[in-house]
């Protein structure tokens, strides 16, 4: 598992039903939500920073942190108002403290600690990656655990095996860039707007996915791993020519952009689908349910959803996607803290952030 070590802090047990306020500030979305122990969403607010970072074609950590400082309290106030509640009605506060950008994480954690201290209510730590998988529960009428979970987003492309919402084992992940980061960088190369995922998906509709044979790392290996750095380089060479890197003097026709976008997207999708199915097959050999849950921003990609659904039907795998509105960063997925509340897993005021890319233990 990848949670901070649980402290000895054990607040007095509360009788259910319980109302939880969740905060999410791991990257460039300032979000809050209120849910109860039955996973009913009472309210949810997301303040996007996309316009702030668009000019830079990627998230600028300092800008993101400053924007969180400005927005966190108004977002919390709006979330409480939308649920017709006050802080006095909240039984616990959950906050994502890992992984993410240092400054962004600190804003959310500081706000959560201050509110918990002022109201004398429990503080619960949320792992942002596991929360993305938990988001699938809101789109399912049946329990999603145990399962294999794929987190595929701008900063992460990881596969886990879950015995429950709070028991996980790392299976494998990207050894360099995340799929979402590759989408952003390739979109920039092609002169498409940020964020790159939606831009490439839109343009790729008019392209030929077989126009350029881009590499697909680890596709024929037993190892559960991803790599998209070489794919980005291959796209650049397809634009500029072998061994050249200057994009300023390159002029691409709309048809060429569409073909590059479609071919790149297909290469990413092929890797994500193959390794996800492979992970389920490997875990199924250990008598685990053949169930796959997928969350994260890239999980909203239409081609990826369609092809993964087709493969899961062929392989008799039960597939769950997070709803489109819960794929990108949001606080509703922080409701995974309900499971930690029920298990008595609380934190004290020494809880700290664990920023950056997670250095997972070896798979196995």
FISEZA-217242 format. One line per field, with one value per residue (C-alpha): chain; x, y, z; residue in one letter. Coordinates in nm, 3 decimals. Each point is the difference from the previous one (the first is absolute). Example, Ala and Ser with C-alpha at 12.3 -4.5 7.8 and 13.67 -1.06 7.14 Angstrom:
2
unit <- [A, A];
X <- [1.230, 0.137];
Y <- [-0.450, 0.344];
Z <- [0.780, -0.066];
code <- [A, S];
***
This chain:
364
unit <- [A, A, A, A, A, A, A, A, A, A, A, A, A, A, A, A, A, A, A, A, A, A, A, A, A, A, A, A, A, A, A, A, A, A, A, A, A, A, A, A, A, A, A, A, A, A, A, A, A, A, A, A, A, A, A, A, A, A, A, A, A, A, A, A, A, A, A, A, A, A, A, A, A, A, A, A, A, A, A, A, A, A, A, A, A, A, A, A, A, A, A, A, A, A, A, A, A, A, A, A, A, A, A, A, A, A, A, A, A, A, A, A, A, A, A, A, A, A, A, A, A, A, A, A, A, A, A, A, A, A, A, A, A, A, A, A, A, A, A, A, A, A, A, A, A, A, A, A, A, A, A, A, A, A, A, A, A, A, A, A, A, A, A, A, A, A, A, A, A, A, A, A, A, A, A, A, A, A, A, A, A, A, A, A, A, A, A, A, A, A, A, A, A, A, A, A, A, A, A, A, A, A, A, A, A, A, A, A, A, A, A, A, A, A, A, A, A, A, A, A, A, A, A, A, A, A, A, A, A, A, A, A, A, A, A, A, A, A, A, A, A, A, A, A, A, A, A, A, A, A, A, A, A, A, A, A, A, A, A, A, A, A, A, A, A, A, A, A, A, A, A, A, A, A, A, A, A, A, A, A, A, A, A, A, A, A, A, A, A, A, A, A, A, A, A, A, A, A, A, A, A, A, A, A, A, A, A, A, A, A, A, A, A, A, A, A, A, A, A, A, A, A, A, A, A, A, A, A, A, A, A, A, A, A, A, A, A, A, A, A, A, A, A, A, A, A, A, A, A, A, A, A, A, A, A, A, A, A, A, A, A, A, A, A];
X <- [0.000, 0.102, -0.154, 0.191, 0.049, -0.311, 0.058, -0.125, -0.261, -0.345, -0.283, -0.309, -0.204, -0.299, -0.331, -0.087, -0.137, 0.308, 0.050, 0.343, 0.161, 0.272, 0.265, 0.206, 0.293, 0.263, 0.064, -0.197, -0.359, -0.134, -0.284, -0.221, -0.290, -0.235, -0.108, -0.159, 0.090, -0.248, 0.202, -0.276, 0.158, -0.156, 0.206, 0.318, 0.188, 0.304, 0.184, 0.208, 0.332, 0.021, -0.011, 0.288, 0.231, -0.117, 0.257, 0.281, -0.144, 0.035, -0.044, 0.233, 0.035, 0.043, -0.303, -0.203, 0.088, -0.085, -0.332, -0.085, 0.067, -0.244, -0.270, 0.002, -0.220, -0.253, -0.026, -0.062, -0.260, -0.176, 0.001, -0.156, -0.259, -0.094, -0.063, -0.187, 0.242, 0.250, 0.331, -0.187, -0.172, 0.329, 0.123, 0.345, 0.218, 0.200, 0.281, 0.222, 0.356, 0.177, 0.115, 0.003, 0.167, 0.153, -0.152, -0.341, -0.010, 0.101, -0.293, -0.255, 0.165, 0.036, -0.367, -0.108, 0.214, -0.126, -0.364, 0.051, 0.179, -0.266, -0.290, 0.171, -0.085, 0.208, 0.250, 0.023, 0.280, -0.086, 0.231, -0.091, 0.073, -0.214, -0.275, -0.009, -0.078, -0.259, -0.182, -0.121, -0.219, -0.227, -0.077, -0.066, -0.300, 0.209, 0.327, 0.309, 0.248, 0.196, 0.129, 0.293, 0.014, 0.155, 0.078, 0.074, 0.038, 0.228, 0.251, -0.055, -0.049, -0.009, -0.165, -0.096, -0.168, -0.255, -0.132, -0.208, -0.006, 0.276, 0.206, 0.203, 0.303, 0.198, 0.013, 0.193, -0.002, 0.178, 0.378, 0.016, -0.289, -0.368, -0.250, -0.168, 0.332, 0.078, -0.333, 0.079, 0.351, -0.105, -0.288, 0.251, 0.220, -0.301, -0.103, -0.317, -0.145, 0.053, -0.113, 0.129, -0.226, -0.325, 0.181, 0.164, -0.317, -0.198, 0.251, 0.065, -0.359, 0.098, 0.333, 0.128, 0.108, 0.219, 0.173, 0.317, 0.134, 0.096, 0.173, -0.195, 0.231, -0.024, -0.297, 0.134, 0.163, -0.136, 0.112, -0.277, 0.150, -0.055, 0.236, -0.103, 0.321, 0.120, -0.343, 0.021, 0.342, -0.135, -0.280, 0.250, 0.213, -0.313, -0.061, 0.353, 0.187, 0.250, 0.255, -0.160, -0.174, -0.086, -0.379, -0.005, 0.061, -0.234, -0.333, -0.254, -0.320, -0.322, -0.007, 0.352, -0.083, -0.308, 0.200, 0.272, -0.257, -0.194, 0.312, 0.141, -0.329, -0.029, 0.349, -0.084, -0.336, 0.155, 0.244, -0.260, -0.246, 0.255, 0.165, -0.330, -0.135, 0.334, -0.011, -0.348, 0.109, 0.300, -0.207, -0.278, 0.251, -0.002, -0.379, -0.076, -0.319, 0.041, -0.087, 0.167, -0.064, 0.137, 0.030, 0.196, -0.021, 0.107, -0.284, -0.230, 0.155, -0.271, 0.224, 0.159, -0.340, -0.133, 0.300, 0.041, -0.369, 0.038, 0.301, -0.160, -0.309, 0.222, 0.195, -0.304, 0.123, -0.242, 0.085, -0.075, 0.089, -0.029, -0.276, 0.129, -0.056, 0.209, 0.295, 0.183, 0.105, -0.294, -0.080, -0.286, 0.254, 0.142, -0.296, 0.241, 0.059, -0.337, 0.167, 0.286, -0.246, -0.182, 0.334, 0.103, 0.297, 0.047, 0.296, 0.129, 0.137, 0.344, -0.133, 0.222, -0.011, 0.170, 0.048, 0.138, -0.027, -0.046, 0.296, -0.194, 0.146, 0.093, -0.296, -0.069];
Y <- [0.000, 0.356, 0.183, 0.192, -0.204, 0.028, 0.177, -0.105, 0.275, -0.155, 0.249, -0.112, -0.228, 0.162, -0.165, -0.022, 0.160, 0.212, 0.311, 0.050, 0.309, -0.090, 0.233, -0.046, 0.226, -0.239, 0.183, 0.276, -0.060, 0.145, -0.229, -0.084, -0.239, -0.117, -0.364, -0.223, -0.353, -0.139, 0.175, 0.246, 0.313, 0.299, 0.255, 0.034, 0.301, 0.013, 0.323, -0.062, 0.172, -0.107, 0.359, 0.101, -0.269, -0.007, 0.254, -0.220, -0.321, -0.172, 0.052, 0.254, -0.111, 0.350, 0.136, -0.304, 0.041, 0.371, -0.065, -0.265, 0.252, 0.242, -0.258, -0.259, 0.186, 0.127, -0.353, -0.146, 0.267, -0.065, -0.376, 0.040, 0.244, -0.235, -0.279, 0.239, -0.091, 0.172, -0.121, -0.100, -0.273, -0.154, -0.312, -0.029, 0.166, -0.191, 0.144, -0.136, 0.027, -0.221, 0.005, 0.340, 0.340, 0.113, 0.347, -0.121, -0.283, 0.234, 0.231, -0.279, -0.165, 0.330, 0.081, -0.347, 0.011, 0.346, -0.102, -0.328, 0.182, 0.270, -0.243, -0.285, -0.259, -0.281, 0.053, -0.271, -0.038, -0.083, -0.147, 0.180, -0.302, -0.246, 0.260, 0.004, -0.372, 0.045, 0.248, -0.305, -0.092, 0.295, -0.139, -0.353, -0.143, -0.285, -0.002, 0.043, -0.166, -0.222, 0.109, 0.103, 0.378, 0.215, 0.363, 0.183, 0.377, 0.293, -0.101, -0.372, -0.326, -0.278, -0.337, -0.139, -0.306, 0.089, -0.236, 0.290, 0.380, 0.015, -0.306, 0.026, -0.155, 0.174, -0.202, 0.235, 0.339, 0.241, 0.007, 0.356, 0.218, -0.039, -0.042, 0.333, 0.184, -0.154, 0.124, 0.354, 0.004, -0.149, 0.246, 0.282, -0.140, -0.008, 0.354, -0.114, 0.169, -0.107, -0.232, -0.242, -0.299, 0.155, 0.188, -0.310, -0.206, 0.261, 0.032, -0.376, -0.065, 0.118, -0.185, -0.344, -0.193, -0.223, 0.283, -0.009, -0.309, 0.138, -0.220, -0.183, -0.071, -0.327, -0.113, -0.352, -0.040, -0.164, 0.299, 0.234, 0.334, 0.302, 0.241, 0.303, 0.202, -0.179, 0.041, 0.378, 0.003, -0.208, 0.253, 0.286, -0.177, -0.069, 0.375, 0.133, -0.291, -0.243, 0.161, 0.345, 0.182, 0.347, 0.030, 0.372, -0.039, -0.293, 0.047, -0.281, -0.033, -0.063, -0.349, -0.075, 0.129, -0.222, -0.308, 0.068, 0.053, -0.315, -0.216, 0.129, -0.049, -0.355, -0.087, 0.121, -0.178, -0.327, 0.006, 0.092, -0.265, -0.280, 0.053, 0.044, -0.327, -0.168, 0.119, -0.145, -0.330, -0.023, 0.073, -0.234, -0.284, 0.064, -0.050, 0.373, 0.124, 0.093, 0.363, 0.316, 0.356, 0.302, 0.360, 0.316, 0.267, -0.222, -0.239, 0.252, -0.071, -0.143, -0.229, -0.143, -0.069, -0.170, -0.225, -0.097, -0.088, -0.221, -0.183, -0.049, -0.151, -0.239, -0.098, -0.023, 0.284, 0.213, 0.362, 0.315, 0.353, 0.310, 0.226, 0.265, 0.276, -0.196, -0.083, 0.329, 0.117, 0.054, -0.031, -0.248, -0.280, 0.098, -0.190, -0.292, 0.157, -0.144, -0.342, 0.128, 0.164, -0.330, -0.173, 0.262, 0.117, 0.362, 0.238, 0.254, 0.347, -0.138, -0.126, 0.127, 0.006, -0.260, 0.190, -0.094, -0.321, -0.303, -0.233, -0.318, -0.322, -0.270, -0.186, -0.338];
Z <- [0.000, -0.039, 0.291, 0.266, 0.314, 0.213, 0.328, 0.342, -0.017, 0.040, 0.041, 0.181, -0.222, -0.165, -0.075, -0.367, -0.213, -0.054, -0.212, -0.153, -0.154, -0.252, -0.143, -0.318, -0.093, -0.133, -0.328, -0.171, 0.108, 0.324, 0.102, 0.295, 0.046, 0.271, 0.012, 0.260, 0.102, -0.253, -0.273, -0.076, -0.144, 0.173, -0.194, -0.201, -0.133, -0.231, -0.081, -0.312, -0.068, -0.366, -0.128, 0.230, -0.138, -0.361, -0.118, 0.138, -0.151, 0.336, 0.373, 0.165, 0.367, 0.148, -0.185, 0.106, 0.368, 0.004, -0.169, 0.261, 0.278, -0.159, -0.068, 0.278, 0.251, -0.258, -0.141, 0.347, 0.074, -0.331, 0.063, 0.345, -0.134, -0.285, 0.253, 0.234, 0.280, 0.228, 0.139, 0.315, -0.203, -0.118, 0.184, -0.162, -0.261, -0.261, -0.207, -0.275, 0.130, -0.256, -0.276, -0.166, -0.019, 0.330, 0.013, -0.111, 0.252, 0.283, -0.062, 0.028, 0.299, 0.188, -0.056, 0.112, 0.314, 0.094, -0.033, 0.188, 0.280, 0.023, 0.001, 0.188, -0.265, -0.155, -0.282, -0.268, -0.256, -0.360, -0.262, -0.320, -0.223, 0.193, 0.011, -0.382, 0.002, 0.276, -0.225, -0.196, 0.297, -0.070, -0.346, 0.125, 0.180, 0.140, 0.200, -0.220, 0.237, -0.028, -0.341, -0.214, -0.021, -0.272, 0.078, -0.325, 0.022, -0.072, 0.265, 0.050, -0.186, 0.260, 0.051, 0.341, 0.141, 0.269, 0.262, 0.131, -0.019, 0.262, -0.096, -0.320, -0.169, -0.271, -0.324, -0.226, -0.163, -0.226, 0.020, -0.133, -0.120, 0.073, -0.282, 0.071, 0.002, -0.339, -0.135, 0.119, -0.149, -0.335, -0.023, 0.050, -0.280, -0.231, 0.088, 0.176, 0.311, 0.362, 0.151, -0.257, 0.056, -0.123, -0.278, -0.145, 0.036, -0.194, -0.286, -0.019, -0.112, -0.349, -0.008, -0.097, 0.309, -0.216, -0.188, 0.212, 0.177, 0.338, 0.265, 0.269, 0.294, 0.197, -0.209, -0.050, 0.341, 0.316, 0.204, 0.112, -0.100, -0.222, -0.173, -0.205, -0.019, -0.314, -0.156, 0.048, -0.168, -0.289, -0.053, -0.004, -0.261, -0.205, 0.001, -0.054, -0.157, 0.159, 0.232, -0.022, 0.282, -0.132, -0.018, -0.079, -0.371, -0.055, -0.174, 0.025, -0.199, 0.197, -0.153, 0.124, 0.349, 0.008, -0.108, 0.258, 0.274, -0.089, -0.029, 0.327, 0.182, -0.131, 0.123, 0.352, -0.001, -0.117, 0.291, 0.261, -0.115, -0.035, 0.338, 0.183, -0.136, 0.071, 0.362, 0.048, -0.154, 0.231, 0.310, -0.111, 0.018, 0.375, 0.025, 0.001, -0.170, -0.364, 0.063, -0.131, 0.121, -0.185, 0.115, -0.082, -0.266, -0.290, 0.092, -0.167, -0.341, -0.225, -0.208, 0.314, 0.156, -0.310, -0.059, 0.365, 0.015, -0.308, 0.141, 0.340, -0.163, -0.197, 0.312, 0.230, 0.221, 0.200, -0.085, 0.197, -0.110, 0.212, -0.130, -0.239, 0.256, 0.253, -0.228, 0.034, 0.346, 0.233, 0.369, -0.031, -0.048, 0.339, 0.141, 0.022, 0.342, 0.106, -0.004, 0.214, 0.240, 0.046, 0.062, 0.257, -0.207, 0.106, 0.007, 0.247, -0.070, -0.086, -0.334, -0.280, -0.377, -0.221, -0.326, -0.339, -0.193, 0.220, 0.012, 0.033, 0.144, -0.245, -0.142, 0.148];
code <- [X, X, X, X, X, X, X, X, X, X, X, X, X, X, X, X, X, X, X, X, X, X, X, X, X, X, X, X, X, X, X, X, X, X, X, X, X, X, X, X, X, X, X, X, X, X, X, X, X, X, X, X, X, X, X, X, X, X, X, X, X, X, X, X, X, X, X, X, X, X, X, X, X, X, X, X, X, X, X, X, X, X, X, X, X, X, X, X, X, X, X, X, X, X, X, X, X, X, X, X, X, X, X, X, X, X, X, X, X, X, X, X, X, X, X, X, X, X, X, X, X, X, X, X, X, X, X, X, X, X, X, X, X, X, X, X, X, X, X, X, X, X, X, X, X, X, X, X, X, X, X, X, X, X, X, X, X, X, X, X, X, X, X, X, X, X, X, X, X, X, X, X, X, X, X, X, X, X, X, X, X, X, X, X, X, X, X, X, X, X, X, X, X, X, X, X, X, X, X, X, X, X, X, X, X, X, X, X, X, X, X, X, X, X, X, X, X, X, X, X, X, X, X, X, X, X, X, X, X, X, X, X, X, X, X, X, X, X, X, X, X, X, X, X, X, X, X, X, X, X, X, X, X, X, X, X, X, X, X, X, X, X, X, X, X, X, X, X, X, X, X, X, X, X, X, X, X, X, X, X, X, X, X, X, X, X, X, X, X, X, X, X, X, X, X, X, X, X, X, X, X, X, X, X, X, X, X, X, X, X, X, X, X, X, X, X, X, X, X, X, X, X, X, X, X, X, X, X, X, X, X, X, X, X, X, X, X, X, X, X, X, X, X, X, X, X, X, X, X, X, X, X, X, X, X, X, X, X, X, X, X, X, X, X];
***
